[in-house]
C-alpha cells in the first residue's frame, strides 16, 4: 500500500468544526509535506477549487498549481498530484505548465483530472460549466491535446472545444510518455473517459465491498477497450486513530455533529450535478470526499486490519485526510504503518 494525503489547502476537512488548527497558508502546507517525506508518505493530492468548499466560499484557500510548483522546489521524494479541471484551463498552456513543474520536481508531478461539479464556482471564476456528459466530452479533447503535446514534436488538433495548430512544446516532461494521469468518476460517461485516457483510477471513500466491485468493473472496462491495466487504484479516506474505542467514538460524534454552516454551500451541486453510485447523506458530507465510509477509524490494530482488507480487494493507494493534519499524520505513521507491514508479512508467510 502507498500512503498519500490531501494537502491542507482549505483550513481542514471537517465542515462542522470551525478551527482545526491547520491554517490555509503556504508555510503550513510546506511544513506538512516536508514532514510527510520524513514520515514515509508517498504522495500528496492538491485539490483545485477557487472557492473554499470545506469552510465556506468566503474563507481563505490556497491555489493548487502555484502551490504545487513551490512545493516541488522544496521537496525531494514525494509525488505531487495536482487536480486539473478542463473547464478552467487552456489545454496547451496547461501542458506547458505541467511539463515545467515536472522538471522542477524531477519527474514527481502528476495530475488528477476532474471534470468539475460546482456551478456557482464556475460562474464566479468564468469556468465552462455545461451538462454532465458534455463536460466529459471537453475532458476527452483536453486530454488528447495534453498527451499529444507531451509526446509529439508538433501537434495540431481541431475539435468542438479546442483548436490548436502546429503547436510545439519543449522541453517534454521528465516522465515518459507523460506525467501520470489519475481520475475518478462514477457515471458510465465518466468511466468511459477515464478508461480511454487515464493511467490510474481514484475513488471517493467506500466500503471494502464497494471498492472491490468498482475495481473489478474498471479492470473489465479497461480490458474490453484493449488498454493496458491501470497503474494503480486509489481511495480517499479520513483517519480517526485513537488508543481506545471510547476515544474513537467521542471524536466521531464530535466531527459529525451537523450544523447549519457555510461549509455546506456546495452540497446541493455535488449531489445533483454529479452522477454518483452511492447516495451521499448529509452526515457523510460532514467530512470531505466520503472519507468516513471506508471506516478507517478505530485503534491502530483495527485500522491496520482494515487496510489489509482493502489491499486484498485490489487497492494500492490511500489518499488520507487528517485533523489536525500534522499531529494525526505523525500518529498514523508511527502507530499504523508499521502494523500494516507486520500484518502483510505475516499474511505472506501463512500463504507460503
Residue pairs with C-beta under 8 A, 6 or more apart in sequence:
1 307
1 310
1 311
1 315
1 316
1 317
1 318
1 340
2 42
2 43
2 232
2 316
2 317
2 318
3 40
3 41
3 42
3 43
3 318
3 320
3 333
3 337
4 41
4 42
4 43
4 44
4 45
4 79
4 81
4 234
4 317
4 318
4 319
4 320
5 32
5 36
5 41
5 43
5 44
5 45
5 319
5 320
5 321
5 322
5 325
5 329
6 13
6 44
6 45
6 46
6 47
6 236
6 288
6 289
6 319
6 320
6 321
7 29
7 32
7 33
7 44
7 45
7 46
7 47
7 67
7 71
8 22
8 24
8 28
8 29
8 32
8 325
9 24
9 29
9 46
9 47
9 61
9 62
9 64
9 67
10 24
10 47
10 49
10 52
10 53
10 54
10 55
10 59
10 61
10 62
11 20
11 22
11 23
11 24
11 52
11 54
11 55
11 59
11 60
11 61
12 20
12 22
12 54
12 55
12 323
12 324
12 325
13 20
13 54
13 238
13 287
13 288
13 291
13 321
13 322
13 323
14 20
14 54
14 255
14 286
14 287
14 323
15 54
15 55
15 261
15 263
15 264
15 285
15 286
15 287
15 288
16 255
16 256
16 257
16 258
16 259
16 261
16 263
16 286
17 254
17 255
17 323
20 323
20 324
20 325
21 324
22 28
22 32
22 323
22 324
22 325
22 326
24 52
24 59
24 60
24 61
24 62
25 62
26 62
26 67
26 70
29 62
29 67
29 71
30 70
30 71
30 74
31 326
32 325
32 326
32 329
33 44
33 71
33 74
33 75
33 78
34 74
34 75
35 326
35 329
35 330
36 44
36 78
36 329
37 75
37 76
37 77
37 78
39 329
39 330
39 333
39 334
40 333
40 337
41 78
41 329
41 333
42 78
42 79
42 317
43 78
43 79
43 80
43 81
43 317
43 319
44 71
44 78
44 79
44 80
44 81
45 81
45 82
45 83
45 112
45 319
46 64
46 67
46 68
46 80
46 81
46 82
46 83
47 64
47 83
48 64
48 65
48 82
48 83
48 84
48 85
48 88
48 114
49 61
49 118
49 121
50 61
50 63
50 88
50 121
50 124
50 125
51 57
51 61
51 118
51 120
51 121
51 124
51 125
51 265
51 266
52 58
52 59
52 60
52 61
53 118
53 263
53 265
53 266
53 288
54 263
54 288
55 262
55 263
56 261
56 262
56 263
56 265
57 120
57 121
57 262
57 265
58 262
59 262
64 82
64 83
65 82
65 84
65 97
65 101
68 80
68 82
68 101
68 109
69 100
69 101
69 104
71 80
72 80
72 101
72 104
72 105
72 108
72 109
73 104
73 105
75 105
75 108
77 108
78 108
79 108
79 109
79 110
80 101
80 105
80 108
80 109
80 110
81 110
81 111
81 112
81 180
81 182
82 101
82 109
82 110
82 111
82 112
83 111
83 112
83 113
83 114
84 94
84 98
84 111
84 112
84 113
84 114
85 114
85 115
85 116
85 127
86 113
86 115
86 116
86 128
86 135
86 138
86 139
86 142
86 143
87 115
87 116
87 122
87 127
87 128
87 129
87 130
87 135
87 138
88 116
88 122
88 125
88 127
88 128
89 142
91 141
91 142
91 145
91 146
91 149
91 162
91 164
92 145
92 149
92 164
92 167
92 169
94 142
94 146
95 145
95 146
95 149
95 150
95 169
96 149
96 169
98 109
98 111
98 146
98 173
98 179
99 150
99 169
99 171
99 172
99 173
101 109
102 108
102 109
102 173
102 174
102 175
102 179
103 171
103 173
103 174
105 174
106 174
107 173
107 174
107 175
109 173
109 175
109 179
110 175
110 179
110 180
110 181
110 182
111 179
111 180
111 181
111 182
112 182
112 183
112 184
112 202
113 139
113 143
113 181
113 182
113 183
113 194
113 197
113 198
114 183
114 184
115 135
115 136
115 138
115 139
115 185
115 190
115 193
116 122
116 127
116 129
116 135
117 266
117 269
117 270
117 273
117 274
118 266
118 269
118 270
118 273
119 129
119 269
119 273
120 265
120 266
120 269
121 127
121 266
122 128
122 129
123 129
128 138
128 161
129 135
130 138
132 187
132 189
132 273
132 274
132 275
133 187
133 189
136 185
136 189
136 190
136 192
136 193
137 160
137 161
138 160
138 161
139 193
139 197
140 193
140 196
140 197
141 157
141 159
141 160
141 161
141 162
142 161
142 162
143 181
143 193
143 197
143 198
144 157
144 159
144 197
145 155
145 157
145 162
145 164
146 178
146 181
147 177
147 178
147 197
148 155
148 157
149 155
149 167
149 169
150 169
150 172
150 173
150 177
150 178
150 179
151 172
151 177
151 178
153 168
154 166
154 167
154 168
155 164
155 167
155 168
155 169
156 164
156 165
156 166
156 167
157 163
157 164
158 165
173 179
180 199
180 200
180 231
181 197
181 198
181 199
181 200
182 198
182 199
182 200
182 201
182 202
182 234
183 193
183 194
183 197
183 198
183 200
183 201
183 202
184 194
184 201
184 202
184 203
184 204
185 191
185 193
185 194
186 204
186 274
186 275
186 276
186 277
187 274
187 275
189 275
190 275
191 217
191 218
191 221
192 221
194 201
194 218
195 218
195 221
195 222
195 225
195 227
196 225
196 227
198 230
199 230
199 231
200 230
200 231
200 232
200 233
200 234
200 317
201 214
201 215
201 218
201 230
201 232
201 233
201 234
202 233
202 234
202 235
202 236
202 317
202 319
203 211
203 214
203 233
203 234
203 235
203 236
204 235
204 236
204 289
204 290
204 293
205 235
205 236
205 237
205 238
205 289
205 290
205 291
205 292
205 293
205 294
206 214
206 235
206 278
206 290
206 293
206 294
207 293
207 294
207 295
208 294
208 306
208 309
208 310
208 313
210 277
210 278
210 293
211 233
211 235
211 294
211 310
211 313
211 314
211 315
212 313
212 314
214 277
215 233
215 313
215 314
215 315
216 314
218 230
218 233
219 229
219 230
219 314
222 228
222 229
222 230
223 229
232 316
232 317
233 314
233 315
233 316
233 317
234 315
234 316
234 317
234 318
234 319
235 294
235 310
235 315
235 317
235 318
235 319
236 288
236 289
236 290
236 291
236 319
236 320
236 321
237 291
237 294
237 296
237 318
237 319
237 320
237 321
238 287
238 288
238 289
238 291
238 292
238 296
238 297
238 320
238 321
238 322
238 323
239 296
239 297
239 303
239 320
239 321
239 322
239 328
239 332
239 336
240 248
240 251
240 252
240 255
240 296
240 297
240 298
241 248
241 297
241 298
241 299
241 300
241 303
241 328
241 331
241 332
241 335
241 336
242 248
242 251
242 298
242 299
243 299
243 300
244 299
245 298
245 299
248 297
248 298
248 299
251 297
252 292
252 297
255 286
255 287
255 323
256 283
256 286
256 287
256 292
258 282
258 283
258 286
264 282
264 285
267 282
267 285
270 280
270 285
271 280
278 290
278 293
280 290
284 290
284 292
284 293
287 321
288 321
289 321
291 321
294 306
294 310
295 306
296 303
296 306
296 307
296 318
296 320
297 303
298 306
300 335
300 336
300 339
301 339
303 336
304 336
304 339
304 340
304 342
304 343
305 343
307 318
307 336
307 340
308 340
308 343
308 344
308 347
310 318
311 344
320 329
320 332
322 328
322 329
322 332
